[in-house]
Amino acid sequence: MTADPDTLADRIDALLPQTQCEQCGFHGCRPYAEAIAADEADINQCPPGGQAGIDALARLLGRQGKPLDPEHGVEKPRMLARVIEDECIGCTKCIQVCPVDAIVGAGKQMHTVIADHCTGCELCVPACPVDCIALVPMPSAQIDAAHAHDARRRFRKRELRLSRLRAERAAQLAARKATLHETRAPAADTSRKPLSRSAVQEAIARARAKREARRKS
């Protein structure tokens, strides 16, 4: 009896580190888990999970273990992101790419990383235009199931928010297009109103009366 795909994806996702770093080639740990469950991805594409993660997935799926695929990166210690405050220009680019909303700030104001929420995905590093993000070792106490669970929750919450915003923007764009179309459409000619049914009947009766009068004359 085969496992239900959704249940299997949940079990696979529970073994992933929830860094949401996209090194596996998918947009987060959950999409990668679903791809593994559907036999669309291999079990050795997660550098943060390392060899221990690969072996755990192999045991779950009853497969042979294998080394990490170097095309997806190398296994290394998890790191935390830190904003160098004196160099931050407040561009918000790091905020936009953080998959778990671990960076807070506003436009043209200094940003900061909430250390307890950072997963060490490192996506903010290439996004920063002034190279003001440093990486420091992540405390080993932070690499546990509770932190992974919180990262999973934050990732899903962010994805739902972004999906809602995209839908709202699409609706606003459609409304603007419709308004623009209406303003460009030629105005209807209201100078000549259509005759009512009674008026048409009266006109027909007058025409018949005139014909009768002509025949009698």
Buried (B, 14 or more C-beta within 10 A) or exposed (E): EEEEEEEBBBBBBBBBBBBBBBBBBBEBBBBBBBBBBEEEBBBBBBBBBBEEBBBBBBEBBEEEEBEBBEEBBEBEEBBBBBBEEEEBBEBBBBBEBBBBBBBEBEEEEBBBBEBEBBBBBBBBBEBBEEEBBBBEEBEEEBBEEEBBEBBBEBBEEBBEEEEEEEEEEEEEEEEEEEEEEEEEEEEEEEEEEEEEEEEEEEEEEEEEEEEEEEEEE
